[in-house]
Amino acid sequence: MLSASYQASRVARAKRGLTLVEMLVAMTCTILLMFAVTQTFQSIGEVSSRGRAAIEISTQLRGVRLRLQEDLQNLTVEVRPWPQAGAGEGYLSLYDGVSRDNTYQATSYNYVGDVDDVIGMTVRSSGEPFVGRYNGTMIQSQVAEVVWFTSFNNGTEQATVNTGTYDPSRPVTVHRRVLLVRPDLNNNSGNLGTAGTQLAQFLQNNDISVRIGVDAGNNPILIANSLSDLSQRENRFGNSPTFPGPPNLTNGLLNSGYILSGDRLGEDVILTNVIGFDMRVFDRAAVVQTNGSEALAPGDPGYSGSGTSPIGVGTFVDLNHNTGTGEYTTTPVTKSGLQNYAIYDTWSYFYEHDGIDQFNDGLIDRATNGLDDDNANGVDDVAERETSPPYPVPLRGVQVRLRVIEPETRQVRQATVVQDFLPE
């Protein structure tokens, strides 16, 4: 039999706990396991967050793209120059700001694009009517003036848009302002009975397309526009109220006074965190080049570099793209009065029989007076007109690129809207 002392030593050894070294090893293994599990869940969370951000940003872009596509599809005007004002067709106006996508190619912000373009148009609803405010109540119309434009949060940021130096962590906001076309709101005197000097305040409180006029006593009044009125540039939202109605800009973007503020702040916002809002027109004569591996359009990096050769014509370009060949390669026609801007406009034939000498050259409406004033090409020929659309050619199509950035994950997404204006 085993001795009592031997059995006691065995019991003592059996009851002995973990040593300090064993405990440290166990704790270390547990910590490492917990760290691995934490890292796994963190990675899963980050992937999930990026996935949600991608879905949200894609959903936002899809909705805005469809809205812009619908606006362009439902224009009230044929996109060609010289429509008759009496036809009541409205307008399409495209302002291409001085910045371009390639402005930022040589900077660390080469994923930032053109953000200073403005699209103005008159649209006829294909379904539910447009809804807006007037004198504190909600009213409707099947026709509206719709303007898409961008803004920064303050003038300091805005001043950098044309220099290629702005910080993409402060992206722009895209606005869509809808102003109902309701000339029936005018009273028996043909106006809204509101002081014309309060235009800015009126537009803050009301969603009606209006212009400044004067009554019989030369007092300023506000007049609700018709589609015929809107064929003239100076009657439109965001434009100077005198011929030729250039866009009212501050540091390259539409004046911030046109943005809804106060109690209505944000009502006109349609997309935030935007780093690209680039409008381009189809130029059937613009040359497409290749560098041997890809096709290059005017404005693309390397388009004018050595080793490129032409492979065709016809592509989307910036207005006044200045590449030597194309319908929109130069500045607008001088007779438009908009030669300092890059603007496509459907214009109006009204200017040729309005009794006004737009350029103070002593010649009034000579293209509609029934005379051959220049003794060339017959009576009232095109050369006798005292004004001209900025680009006197029909527009075949327009392309708009929308590029947004998700602030937290820094993901960038882009959507493109293309609308052709070819007659069916």
Secondary structure, 3 states (H helix, E strand, C coil): CCCHHHHHHHHHHHCCCCCHHHHHHHHHHHHHHHHHHHHHHHHHHHHHHHHHHHHHHHHHHHHHHHHHHHHHHCECCCCCCCCCHHHCCCCEEEECCCCCHHHHCCCCCCCCCCCCCEEEEEEECCCCCEEEEECCEEEEECEEEEEEEEECCCHHHHCCCCCCCCCCCCCEEEEEEEEECCHHHCCCCCCCCCEHHHHHHHHHHCCECEEEEECCCCCEEEEECCHHHHCCHHHCCCECCCCCCCECEECCEECHHHCCCHHHCCCCEEEEEEEEEEEEEEEEEEEEEECCCCEECCCCCCCCCCCCEEEEEEEEECCCCCCCCCCCCCCCCHHHCCCCCCEEECCCHHHHHCCCCCCCCCCCCHHHCCCCCCCCCCCCCHHHCCCCCCCCCCCCEEEEEEEEECCCCCCEEEEEEEEECCCC
